[in-house]
Amino acid sequence: MTPVIIRVSSIQLSELEPYRTLKRPLEHSRAGFFVAEGEKVVLRLLRSSLRVRSVLITEQWFNAYRELIEGRTENPKIYLVEKSLMEEIVGFPLHKGIMAIADIPEAATIEEAIAKAIRPYLFVAVDGIMNSENLGVIIRNCASFGVNALVVGETSCDPYLRRSVRSSMGNIFALPIVRTFHIVEELEKLRSAFGVRIVAAHPRDSSKRIEAVDFDADCCLVFGGEGFGISNPVLEVCDISAAIPMMKGVDSINVASASAVMLYEVQRQRNSHRGSSAVS
């Protein structure tokens, strides 16, 4: 299908408003769309099943990926622009001259995620993660280590914020996201209805070292906010607390880094018991 191509010569073109308001991400969330920026992220978006509204792109990048763009069935609008004008539109320097806007997909449900998952289940839940870049890296780690779905609680930021999408390197487009305003209820459902063990990533004296926790069975790892960790109501629904062993005097590491370490330990145990030494 031949896309609608619009050559941009002025930053005042009304249809470019979403690109001019990148520093107002909450407005984008309320309007039901998100921004993808950078070559790898936009390419993953274009290869995904998400609905793309438009692409803001230099002629060079359009020529490089024209076949992929024209293959989109929803026929997004293509705004061709010089890179210098693109930077004037978005309000900051860009490494690559390619951006896109797409619809935020409908949130998955726990039941839908379970139906598509292969056992042993591996879920991740986030409670109070307000730093969008940290959330994006957690999403990338989830994709890297085979997480079935990410449960995003009511006190965490929108995973489709621009910086989150960018930090996820576009892996968010392939990871089921369960958005909930009642994370405690979702975790209780995972445990009671589906037999999933809830494991808090919580560095406290009573926590087990991660290598001493049995991750072979179905489990959901819960990660808390950068400042205060997992909230008490969420901790109360967890079956066990696990901690990463660290040097004396260091009580914690960045939550995104912690997610990578703990997810690696889960897969190390599972692969070891399957007789495999590498994550495929």
Backbone as CSV, one residue per row, in Angstrom:
resi,resn,N_x,N_y,N_z,CA_x,CA_y,CA_z,C_x,C_y,C_z
1,MET,0.840,-1.191,0.000,0.000,0.000,0.000,0.879,1.247,0.000
2,THR,0.544,2.203,-0.855,1.330,3.428,-0.949,1.020,4.346,0.219
3,PRO,2.035,4.717,1.000,1.771,5.554,2.171,1.478,6.996,1.780
4,VAL,0.832,7.723,2.675,0.604,9.150,2.494,1.880,9.867,2.906
5,ILE,2.527,10.523,1.950,3.806,11.186,2.216,3.605,12.693,2.209
6,ILE,4.018,13.330,3.293,3.896,14.781,3.421,5.284,15.358,3.640
7,ARG,5.710,16.240,2.759,7.013,16.884,2.907,6.851,18.102,3.812
8,VAL,7.606,18.115,4.879,7.458,19.147,5.904,8.452,20.276,5.650
9,SER,7.917,21.493,5.595,8.790,22.656,5.409,8.651,23.662,6.537
10,SER,7.700,23.399,7.468,7.472,24.324,8.570,7.190,23.549,9.849
11,ILE,7.737,24.017,10.956,7.493,23.350,12.226,6.084,23.618,12.740
12,GLN,5.359,24.514,12.113,4.028,24.888,12.576,2.921,23.977,12.040
13,LEU,3.267,22.975,11.238,2.253,22.071,10.717,1.491,21.440,11.883
14,SER,0.178,21.636,11.916,-0.617,21.231,13.083,-0.537,19.737,13.362
15,GLU,-0.401,18.940,12.329,-0.361,17.490,12.506,0.893,17.010,13.229
16,LEU,1.883,17.892,13.373,3.127,17.517,14.052,3.075,17.814,15.546
17,GLU,1.927,18.237,16.045,1.804,18.585,17.458,2.316,17.484,18.400
18,PRO,2.003,16.201,18.148,2.521,15.164,19.054,4.039,15.133,19.141
19,TYR,4.709,15.486,18.045,6.177,15.502,18.051,6.725,16.758,18.734
20,ARG,5.916,17.805,18.773,6.359,19.045,19.418,6.152,19.010,20.933
21,THR,5.469,18.006,21.420,5.130,17.964,22.847,5.773,16.767,23.540
22,LEU,6.976,16.401,23.138,7.626,15.221,23.701,7.918,15.365,25.189
23,LYS,8.013,16.613,25.655,8.304,16.824,27.067,7.033,16.887,27.911
24,ARG,5.901,16.520,27.294,4.640,16.454,28.034,4.060,15.048,27.876
25,PRO,4.783,14.046,28.381,4.412,12.652,28.107,3.073,12.233,28.691
26,LEU,2.636,12.844,29.803,1.360,12.452,30.381,0.204,12.788,29.450
27,GLU,0.362,13.873,28.681,-0.665,14.224,27.703,-0.761,13.130,26.637
28,HIS,0.382,12.612,26.253,0.393,11.539,25.249,-0.320,10.293,25.790
29,SER,-0.024,9.948,27.044,-0.654,8.767,27.640,-2.169,8.916,27.667
30,ARG,-2.628,10.102,28.062,-4.073,10.328,28.135,-4.720,10.269,26.750
31,ALA,-3.955,10.653,25.745,-4.479,10.637,24.372,-4.344,9.262,23.719
32,GLY,-3.717,8.319,24.412,-3.668,6.946,23.917,-2.573,6.634,22.929
33,PHE,-1.511,7.438,22.907,-0.415,7.128,21.987,0.929,7.286,22.680
34,PHE,1.967,6.742,22.064,3.316,6.881,22.581,4.267,7.209,21.437
35,VAL,5.461,7.653,21.800,6.481,8.039,20.821,7.622,7.040,20.846
36,ALA,8.039,6.623,19.677,9.219,5.775,19.525,10.289,6.593,18.819
37,GLU,11.513,6.526,19.330,12.593,7.290,18.720,13.837,6.433,18.560
38,GLY,14.597,6.704,17.519,15.817,5.958,17.264,15.586,4.816,16.306
39,GLU,16.624,4.463,15.575,16.499,3.463,14.517,16.012,2.105,15.024
40,LYS,16.684,1.533,16.021,16.324,0.188,16.473,14.919,0.143,17.047
41,VAL,14.562,1.156,17.814,13.235,1.170,18.443,12.143,1.296,17.389
42,VAL,12.326,2.209,16.448,11.302,2.407,15.415,11.202,1.181,14.514
43,LEU,12.331,0.557,14.193,12.278,-0.645,13.361,11.521,-1.766,14.064
44,ARG,11.750,-1.918,15.365,11.007,-2.943,16.098,9.524,-2.611,16.145
45,LEU,9.215,-1.333,16.225,7.811,-0.931,16.184,7.199,-1.280,14.836
46,LEU,7.884,-0.954,13.764,7.364,-1.210,12.420,7.210,-2.704,12.135
47,ARG,7.990,-3.525,12.832,7.898,-4.984,12.655,6.903,-5.615,13.620
48,SER,6.306,-4.802,14.491,5.376,-5.322,15.489,3.945,-5.271,14.972
49,SER,3.030,-5.754,15.819,1.607,-5.731,15.460,0.900,-4.475,15.948
50,LEU,1.619,-3.561,16.605,1.003,-2.338,17.120,0.612,-1.402,15.975
51,ARG,-0.402,-0.593,16.201,-0.882,0.316,15.167,-0.044,1.591,15.166
52,VAL,0.613,1.861,14.042,1.461,3.045,13.885,0.643,4.164,13.252
53,ARG,0.634,5.328,13.886,-0.123,6.463,13.361,0.666,7.247,12.316
54,SER,1.936,7.515,12.637,2.741,8.321,11.718,4.219,8.086,11.970
55,VAL,5.014,8.489,10.965,6.468,8.403,11.065,7.047,9.748,10.651
56,LEU,7.921,10.285,11.491,8.642,11.527,11.180,10.057,11.109,10.841
57,ILE,10.492,11.392,9.618,11.692,10.729,9.137,12.402,11.564,8.076
58,THR,13.722,11.475,8.030,14.463,12.127,6.958,14.372,11.260,5.701
59,GLU,14.621,11.868,4.574,14.516,11.137,3.310,15.502,9.976,3.259
60,GLN,16.683,10.166,3.827,17.682,9.101,3.845,17.161,7.852,4.542
61,TRP,16.584,8.044,5.742,16.075,6.897,6.482,14.834,6.323,5.814
62,PHE,14.017,7.167,5.215,12.833,6.656,4.528,13.236,5.762,3.366
63,ASN,14.224,6.177,2.607,14.689,5.356,1.481,15.261,4.027,1.963
64,ALA,15.910,4.052,3.136,16.518,2.827,3.664,15.458,1.822,4.110
65,TYR,14.310,2.314,4.609,13.301,1.416,5.181,11.942,1.571,4.511
66,ARG,11.966,2.031,3.291,10.708,2.285,2.584,9.853,1.021,2.459
67,GLU,10.478,-0.091,2.128,9.723,-1.334,1.940,9.020,-1.747,3.231
68,LEU,9.717,-1.610,4.345,9.125,-1.970,5.631,7.966,-1.034,5.972
69,ILE,8.149,0.260,5.735,7.103,1.238,6.034,5.884,1.013,5.142
70,GLU,6.128,0.779,3.863,5.016,0.577,2.934,4.295,-0.739,3.177
71,GLY,4.924,-1.635,3.921,4.295,-2.912,4.224,3.295,-2.845,5.363
72,ARG,3.217,-1.689,6.034,2.261,-1.540,7.129,0.837,-1.463,6.580
73,THR,-0.053,-2.284,7.113,-1.412,-2.344,6.574,-2.270,-1.150,6.979
74,GLU,-1.918,-0.463,8.096,-2.737,0.666,8.526,-2.400,1.949,7.781
75,ASN,-1.365,1.894,6.920,-1.007,3.027,6.070,-0.752,4.309,6.863
76,PRO,0.282,4.312,7.721,0.559,5.512,8.531,1.019,6.680,7.673
77,LYS,0.787,7.897,8.164,1.268,9.071,7.450,2.786,9.185,7.618
78,ILE,3.441,9.574,6.556,4.891,9.721,6.556,5.224,11.198,6.395
79,TYR,5.916,11.753,7.380,6.338,13.142,7.320,7.833,13.181,7.000
80,LEU,8.158,13.606,5.775,9.556,13.719,5.364,10.080,15.088,5.755
81,VAL,11.247,15.126,6.388,11.750,16.382,6.934,13.271,16.362,6.964
82,GLU,13.882,17.524,6.827,15.325,17.632,7.013,15.649,17.434,8.496
83,LYS,16.802,16.838,8.766,17.155,16.519,10.153,17.210,17.772,11.020
84,SER,17.729,18.868,10.494,17.820,20.103,11.278,16.432,20.616,11.648
85,LEU,15.474,20.497,10.724,14.108,20.928,11.007,13.440,19.965,11.989
86,MET,13.743,18.685,11.863,13.207,17.715,12.800,13.639,18.050,14.224
87,GLU,14.901,18.400,14.408,15.401,18.762,15.734,14.733,20.029,16.249
88,GLU,14.411,20.935,15.343,13.701,22.147,15.739,12.281,21.808,16.178
89,ILE,11.675,20.841,15.521,10.306,20.432,15.855,10.258,19.772,17.234
90,VAL,11.175,18.828,17.489,11.112,18.065,18.740,11.774,18.798,19.898
91,GLY,12.643,19.765,19.598,13.199,20.603,20.645,14.497,20.140,21.256
92,PHE,15.142,19.125,20.659,16.449,18.688,21.159,17.184,17.931,20.048
93,PRO,18.527,17.834,20.151,19.306,17.138,19.121,18.963,15.654,19.073
94,LEU,19.001,15.092,17.884,18.699,13.675,17.687,19.906,12.949,17.111
95,HIS,20.121,11.722,17.576,21.195,10.911,16.995,20.788,10.369,15.630
96,LYS,19.514,10.039,15.493,18.998,9.467,14.253,17.783,10.272,13.804
97,GLY,17.593,10.352,12.517,16.468,11.109,11.985,15.261,10.245,11.723
98,ILE,14.801,9.549,12.754,13.637,8.685,12.581,12.878,8.573,13.900
99,MET,11.580,8.881,13.852,10.694,8.791,15.011,9.335,8.302,14.525
100,ALA,8.524,7.829,15.460,7.189,7.364,15.081,6.237,7.509,16.258
101,ILE,4.970,7.558,15.932,3.909,7.608,16.940,2.971,6.431,16.696
102,ALA,2.626,5.739,17.787,1.763,4.568,17.665,0.755,4.549,18.801
103,ASP,-0.309,3.783,18.618,-1.324,3.635,19.656,-0.787,2.781,20.802
104,ILE,-1.084,3.194,22.029,-0.799,2.340,23.176,-1.726,1.131,23.092
105,PRO,-1.189,-0.074,23.104,-2.064,-1.251,22.962,-2.907,-1.479,24.200
106,GLU,-3.977,-2.200,24.024,-4.826,-2.558,25.155,-4.037,-3.448,26.107
107,ALA,-4.160,-3.187,27.391,-3.411,-3.960,28.383,-3.851,-5.424,28.370
108,ALA,-2.879,-6.303,28.584,-3.182,-7.723,28.693,-3.784,-8.005,30.066
109,THR,-4.383,-9.162,30.223,-4.864,-9.619,31.522,-3.987,-10.775,31.980
110,ILE,-4.024,-11.046,33.268,-3.279,-12.186,33.803,-3.719,-13.470,33.098
111,GLU,-5.015,-13.614,32.893,-5.530,-14.822,32.249,-4.989,-14.974,30.834
112,GLU,-4.930,-13.873,30.081,-4.394,-13.930,28.717,-2.914,-14.281,28.724
113,ALA,-2.166,-13.693,29.663,-0.734,-13.978,29.752,-0.484,-15.443,30.108
114,ILE,-1.259,-15.969,31.048,-1.129,-17.371,31.439,-1.441,-18.284,30.258
115,ALA,-2.474,-17.944,29.501,-2.900,-18.794,28.384,-1.819,-18.928,27.317
116,LYS,-0.973,-17.905,27.185,0.077,-17.924,26.163,1.426,-18.397,26.701
117,ALA,1.526,-18.566,28.011,2.811,-18.869,28.636,3.108,-20.369,28.631
118,ILE,4.393,-20.675,28.614,4.862,-22.053,28.743,5.438,-22.223,30.148
119,ARG,5.107,-23.304,30.812,5.589,-23.539,32.159,7.037,-24.036,32.145
120,PRO,7.797,-23.732,33.188,7.377,-23.010,34.385,7.199,-21.521,34.105
121,TYR,6.133,-20.936,34.665,5.848,-19.532,34.447,6.914,-18.655,35.094
122,LEU,7.135,-17.513,34.460,8.020,-16.501,35.042,7.396,-15.132,34.782
123,PHE,6.925,-14.508,35.851,6.350,-13.175,35.771,7.227,-12.202,36.550
124,VAL,7.098,-10.916,36.205,7.722,-9.846,36.970,6.637,-8.830,37.276
125,ALA,6.638,-8.311,38.497,5.712,-7.243,38.891,6.525,-6.077,39.439
126,VAL,6.070,-4.860,39.154,6.762,-3.670,39.662,5.807,-2.848,40.514
127,ASP,6.338,-2.407,41.651,5.552,-1.663,42.628,6.300,-0.372,42.962
128,GLY,5.759,0.765,42.544,6.381,2.044,42.875,7.592,2.418,42.042
129,ILE,7.702,1.866,40.845,8.798,2.243,39.947,8.360,3.494,39.180
130,MET,8.897,4.647,39.548,8.494,5.905,38.934,9.516,6.451,37.942
131,ASN,10.703,5.877,37.915,11.723,6.301,36.963,11.505,5.542,35.659
132,SER,11.115,6.265,34.608,10.748,5.605,33.351,11.922,4.894,32.689
133,GLU,13.135,5.412,32.878,14.291,4.748,32.286,14.566,3.428,32.987
134,ASN,14.440,3.405,34.316,14.586,2.144,35.043,13.541,1.134,34.596
135,LEU,12.305,1.597,34.441,11.250,0.687,34.007,11.542,0.145,32.617
136,GLY,12.053,1.003,31.727,12.399,0.545,30.391,13.483,-0.521,30.402
137,VAL,14.481,-0.355,31.253,15.551,-1.357,31.346,15.008,-2.654,31.939
138,ILE,14.116,-2.553,32.922,13.491,-3.762,33.470,12.738,-4.509,32.367
139,ILE,12.020,-3.776,31.528,11.306,-4.395,30.402,12.289,-5.104,29.474
140,ARG,13.398,-4.450,29.186,14.418,-5.068,28.321,14.966,-6.339,28.965
141,ASN,15.197,-6.301,30.281,15.685,-7.481,30.985,14.645,-8.597,30.965
142,CYS,13.378,-8.237,31.118,12.314,-9.236,31.053,12.324,-9.963,29.713
143,ALA,12.456,-9.204,28.637,12.505,-9.808,27.309,13.737,-10.687,27.152
144,SER,14.847,-10.259,27.720,16.107,-10.991,27.585,16.074,-12.341,28.287
145,PHE,15.342,-12.414,29.399,15.356,-13.627,30.213,14.045,-14.402,30.174
146,GLY,13.237,-14.156,29.159,12.074,-14.993,28.912,10.910,-14.829,29.860
147,VAL,10.683,-13.612,30.363,9.544,-13.365,31.246,8.248,-13.435,30.442
148,ASN,7.231,-14.087,31.015,5.966,-14.255,30.305,5.161,-12.969,30.207
149,ALA,5.204,-12.144,31.269,4.472,-10.876,31.261,4.976,-10.014,32.401
150,LEU,4.808,-8.705,32.233,5.161,-7.737,33.268,3.885,-7.155,33.850
151,VAL,3.756,-7.214,35.168,2.610,-6.635,35.862,3.033,-5.272,36.408
152,VAL,2.376,-4.211,35.935,2.715,-2.847,36.340,1.632,-2.333,37.274
153,GLY,2.019,-2.066,38.519,1.058,-1.646,39.526,0.677,-0.188,39.441
154,GLU,-0.280,0.190,40.274,-0.866,1.530,40.230,0.087,2.622,40.675
155,THR,1.159,2.274,41.369,2.114,3.279,41.835,3.354,3.366,40.957
156,SER,3.334,2.702,39.826,4.456,2.768,38.877,4.077,3.640,37.688
157,CYS,5.083,4.148,37.006,4.830,5.020,35.856,4.343,4.223,34.653
158,ASP,3.860,4.933,33.667,3.362,4.324,32.436,4.537,3.702,31.676
159,PRO,4.486,2.412,31.370,5.592,1.792,30.637,5.746,2.306,29.215
160,TYR,4.737,3.037,28.709,4.822,3.563,27.350,5.273,5.020,27.295
161,LEU,5.805,5.536,28.394,6.453,6.842,28.322,7.644,6.757,27.367
162,ARG,7.946,7.869,26.714,8.979,7.868,25.668,10.308,7.302,26.156
163,ARG,10.739,7.720,27.349,12.038,7.264,27.850,12.004,5.788,28.226
164,SER,10.853,5.319,28.662,10.727,3.903,28.962,10.807,3.070,27.688
165,VAL,10.082,3.495,26.661,10.109,2.798,25.376,11.527,2.785,24.816
166,ARG,12.196,3.938,24.897,13.573,4.029,24.394,14.516,3.128,25.180
167,SER,14.421,3.153,26.521,15.315,2.343,27.344,15.044,0.851,27.190
168,SER,13.825,0.508,26.817,13.511,-0.906,26.576,14.070,-1.384,25.245
169,MET,14.584,-0.461,24.446,15.085,-0.756,23.095,14.005,-1.404,22.226
170,GLY,12.756,-1.016,22.493,11.649,-1.528,21.691,11.176,-2.911,22.090
171,ASN,11.791,-3.514,23.113,11.360,-4.844,23.538,9.970,-4.823,24.160
172,ILE,9.496,-3.649,24.548,8.148,-3.532,25.093,7.083,-3.948,24.082
173,PHE,7.401,-3.871,22.791,6.411,-4.189,21.762,6.092,-5.684,21.711
174,ALA,6.960,-6.507,22.301,6.752,-7.956,22.251,6.457,-8.560,23.617
175,LEU,6.471,-7.739,24.671,6.259,-8.245,26.025,4.843,-7.926,26.490
176,PRO,4.051,-8.929,26.872,2.720,-8.640,27.413,2.819,-7.779,28.677
177,ILE,2.056,-6.694,28.712,2.043,-5.783,29.855,0.665,-5.832,30.501
178,VAL,0.630,-6.178,31.784,-0.613,-6.189,32.548,-0.629,-4.929,33.405
179,ARG,-1.480,-3.955,33.055,-1.630,-2.748,33.864,-2.751,-2.964,34.865
180,THR,-2.498,-2.599,36.120,-3.509,-2.814,37.138,-3.539,-1.670,38.136
181,PHE,-4.724,-1.380,38.651,-4.878,-0.405,39.730,-4.986,-1.119,41.078
182,HIS,-4.782,-2.440,41.059,-4.873,-3.236,42.285,-3.815,-4.334,42.223
183,ILE,-2.555,-3.957,42.383,-1.482,-4.936,42.211,-1.568,-6.059,43.237
184,VAL,-1.992,-5.751,44.453,-2.109,-6.794,45.469,-3.101,-7.864,45.019
185,GLU,-4.220,-7.433,44.448,-5.224,-8.387,43.978,-4.680,-9.234,42.830
186,GLU,-3.909,-8.625,41.932,-3.348,-9.384,40.809,-2.350,-10.427,41.300
187,LEU,-1.541,-10.050,42.276,-0.570,-11.006,42.816,-1.278,-12.141,43.558
188,GLU,-2.315,-11.801,44.292,-3.084,-12.843,44.981,-3.735,-13.793,43.973
189,LYS,-4.192,-13.239,42.850,-4.791,-14.074,41.805,-3.752,-15.015,41.197
190,LEU,-2.548,-14.494,40.933,-1.488,-15.333,40.388,-1.216,-16.527,41.299
191,ARG,-1.209,-16.270,42.599,-0.899,-17.339,43.553,-2.071,-18.296,43.735
192,SER,-3.259,-17.753,44.008,-4.392,-18.614,44.362,-5.000,-19.324,43.157
193,ALA,-5.086,-18.643,42.024,-5.738,-19.231,40.855,-4.784,-20.032,39.978
194,PHE,-3.505,-19.661,40.001,-2.575,-20.298,39.073,-1.347,-20.917,39.747
195,GLY,-1.286,-20.873,41.067,-0.207,-21.550,41.781,1.157,-20.933,41.617
196,VAL,1.212,-19.629,41.347,2.488,-18.942,41.135,3.029,-18.437,42.475
197,ARG,4.277,-18.757,42.758,4.917,-18.299,43.988,5.364,-16.846,43.824
198,ILE,5.054,-15.995,44.800,5.379,-14.570,44.719,6.655,-14.312,45.521
199,VAL,7.688,-13.841,44.823,9.004,-13.648,45.434,9.350,-12.161,45.433
200,ALA,9.527,-11.588,46.618,9.888,-10.179,46.742,11.397,-10.013,46.619
201,ALA,11.817,-9.111,45.750,13.232,-8.732,45.674,13.445,-7.670,46.739
202,HIS,13.865,-8.119,47.916,13.840,-7.236,49.081,15.078,-7.471,49.942
203,PRO,16.017,-6.534,49.962,17.263,-6.724,50.720,17.104,-6.458,52.210
204,ARG,16.629,-7.452,52.935,16.510,-7.302,54.387,17.148,-8.527,55.050
205,ASP,17.399,-8.438,56.337,18.129,-9.485,57.054,17.457,-10.842,56.963
206,SER,16.124,-10.849,56.926,15.402,-12.120,56.914,15.267,-12.724,55.511
207,SER,15.718,-12.002,54.503,15.604,-12.492,53.127,16.607,-13.603,52.850
208,LYS,16.231,-14.535,51.998,17.137,-15.584,51.568,18.051,-15.062,50.455
209,ARG,19.267,-15.539,50.407,20.134,-15.236,49.268,19.509,-15.851,48.018
210,ILE,19.640,-15.178,46.905,18.923,-15.626,45.702,19.319,-17.040,45.279
211,GLU,20.562,-17.423,45.497,20.975,-18.768,45.089,20.371,-19.849,45.987
212,ALA,19.826,-19.435,47.158,19.194,-20.396,48.068,17.686,-20.498,47.845
213,VAL,17.159,-19.671,46.955,15.726,-19.702,46.636,15.510,-20.649,45.460
214,ASP,14.526,-21.508,45.549,14.204,-22.451,44.482,13.312,-21.756,43.453
215,PHE,13.875,-21.504,42.281,13.131,-20.812,41.221,12.628,-21.773,40.138
216,ASP,12.707,-23.078,40.406,12.275,-24.032,39.384,10.771,-23.991,39.144
217,ALA,10.021,-23.735,40.187,8.558,-23.719,40.046,8.078,-22.384,39.490
218,ASP,6.795,-22.311,39.140,6.205,-21.064,38.649,6.431,-19.960,39.674
219,CYS,6.886,-18.793,39.215,7.143,-17.710,40.163,6.947,-16.340,39.517
220,CYS,6.753,-15.361,40.386,6.660,-13.958,39.985,7.607,-13.165,40.871
221,LEU,8.560,-12.489,40.276,9.488,-11.641,41.018,8.891,-10.246,41.135
222,VAL,8.936,-9.682,42.329,8.384,-8.351,42.573,9.532,-7.389,42.895
223,PHE,9.573,-6.267,42.157,10.603,-5.253,42.364,9.942,-3.951,42.804
224,GLY,10.569,-3.299,43.799,9.992,-2.089,44.363,10.670,-0.827,43.890
225,GLY,10.126,0.302,44.331,10.586,1.612,43.904,12.007,1.919,44.333
226,GLU,12.592,2.902,43.647,13.996,3.234,43.829,14.309,3.754,45.225
227,GLY,13.370,4.462,45.842,13.654,5.064,47.130,13.240,4.239,48.327
228,PHE,12.037,3.634,48.256,11.476,2.979,49.438,11.270,1.485,49.268
229,GLY,11.573,0.958,48.115,11.416,-0.476,47.917,9.961,-0.889,47.772
230,ILE,9.687,-2.136,48.062,8.342,-2.683,47.924,7.475,-2.208,49.092
231,SER,6.271,-1.779,48.788,5.366,-1.282,49.831,4.921,-2.423,50.740
232,ASN,4.536,-2.082,51.948,4.125,-3.097,52.928,2.940,-3.947,52.464
233,PRO,1.884,-3.352,51.869,0.774,-4.198,51.411,1.209,-5.236,50.381
234,VAL,2.153,-4.876,49.510,2.640,-5.829,48.516,3.541,-6.866,49.175
235,LEU,4.380,-6.438,50.106,5.237,-7.390,50.825,4.405,-8.449,51.539
236,GLU,3.273,-8.045,52.079,2.438,-8.977,52.837,1.877,-10.099,51.975
237,VAL,1.733,-9.849,50.683,1.185,-10.885,49.805,2.274,-11.774,49.207
238,CYS,3.538,-11.415,49.426,4.649,-12.202,48.891,4.900,-13.430,49.763
239,ASP,5.294,-14.522,49.135,5.542,-15.769,49.847,6.924,-15.819,50.484
240,ILE,7.876,-15.122,49.885,9.249,-15.180,50.350,9.980,-13.930,49.881
241,SER,11.011,-13.533,50.593,11.851,-12.405,50.184,13.230,-12.937,49.802
242,ALA,13.768,-12.398,48.714,15.083,-12.822,48.231,15.976,-11.605,48.074
243,ALA,17.260,-11.790,48.367,18.210,-10.680,48.293,19.460,-11.103,47.546
244,ILE,20.034,-10.153,46.839,21.298,-10.374,46.128,22.441,-10.165,47.118
245,PRO,23.332,-11.137,47.283,24.449,-10.943,48.210,25.397,-9.859,47.713
246,MET,25.763,-8.946,48.621,26.631,-7.826,48.256,27.710,-7.632,49.304
247,MET,28.694,-6.816,48.949,29.780,-6.529,49.866,29.263,-5.765,51.082
248,LYS,29.923,-5.949,52.201,29.549,-5.269,53.430,29.602,-3.761,53.221
249,GLY,28.566,-3.062,53.708,28.510,-1.614,53.569,27.683,-1.150,52.394
250,VAL,27.309,-2.082,51.517,26.445,-1.752,50.369,25.118,-2.462,50.590
251,ASP,24.049,-1.697,50.712,22.776,-2.325,51.058,21.879,-2.616,49.863
252,SER,22.174,-2.015,48.706,21.309,-2.263,47.553,21.990,-1.798,46.281
253,ILE,21.430,-2.223,45.143,21.865,-1.738,43.848,20.656,-1.209,43.094
254,ASN,20.904,-0.537,41.997,19.826,-0.001,41.176,18.816,-1.089,40.839
255,VAL,17.527,-0.754,40.882,16.488,-1.762,40.703,16.551,-2.426,39.336
256,ALA,16.915,-1.683,38.298,17.029,-2.298,36.975,18.171,-3.307,36.954
257,SER,19.290,-2.955,37.610,20.416,-3.894,37.704,20.024,-5.119,38.515
258,ALA,19.294,-4.896,39.603,18.853,-6.005,40.440,17.958,-6.968,39.659
259,SER,17.109,-6.421,38.794,16.224,-7.289,38.013,17.021,-8.196,37.089
260,ALA,18.100,-7.670,36.504,18.932,-8.489,35.620,19.606,-9.614,36.391
261,VAL,20.132,-9.291,37.572,20.819,-10.306,38.385,19.853,-11.409,38.800
262,MET,18.679,-11.021,39.279,17.729,-12.019,39.774,17.135,-12.846,38.642
263,LEU,16.850,-12.220,37.508,16.319,-12.979,36.376,17.363,-13.943,35.825
264,TYR,18.619,-13.522,35.851,19.689,-14.441,35.433,19.736,-15.655,36.359
265,GLU,19.592,-15.420,37.664,19.630,-16.532,38.613,18.474,-17.500,38.366
266,VAL,17.303,-16.970,38.059,16.165,-17.838,37.740,16.501,-18.733,36.552
267,GLN,16.991,-18.135,35.482,17.287,-18.922,34.291,18.492,-19.837,34.489
268,ARG,19.452,-19.401,35.303,20.607,-20.273,35.587,20.143,-21.552,36.255
269,GLN,19.283,-21.408,37.268,18.778,-22.598,37.952,17.970,-23.483,37.016
270,ARG,17.088,-22.877,36.254,16.224,-23.674,35.376,17.026,-24.359,34.276
271,ASN,17.984,-23.642,33.702,18.808,-24.243,32.656,19.714,-25.337,33.218
272,SER,20.209,-25.117,34.424,21.071,-26.110,35.056,20.329,-27.415,35.282
273,HIS,19.093,-27.296,35.720,18.307,-28.500,35.994,17.813,-29.164,34.711
274,ARG,17.829,-28.406,33.606,17.483,-28.990,32.309,18.716,-29.504,31.592
275,GLY,19.875,-29.310,32.205,21.111,-29.779,31.583,21.663,-28.815,30.553
276,SER,21.185,-27.541,30.572,21.677,-26.546,29.619,22.475,-25.502,30.382
277,SER,23.496,-24.964,29.742,24.343,-23.965,30.392,24.185,-22.570,29.837
278,ALA,23.245,-22.399,28.895,23.093,-21.070,28.280,21.635,-20.775,28.055
279,VAL,21.323,-19.463,28.116,19.985,-19.006,27.793,19.851,-18.932,26.284
280,SER,18.850,-19.610,25.722,18.693,-19.579,24.274,17.911,-18.383,23.839
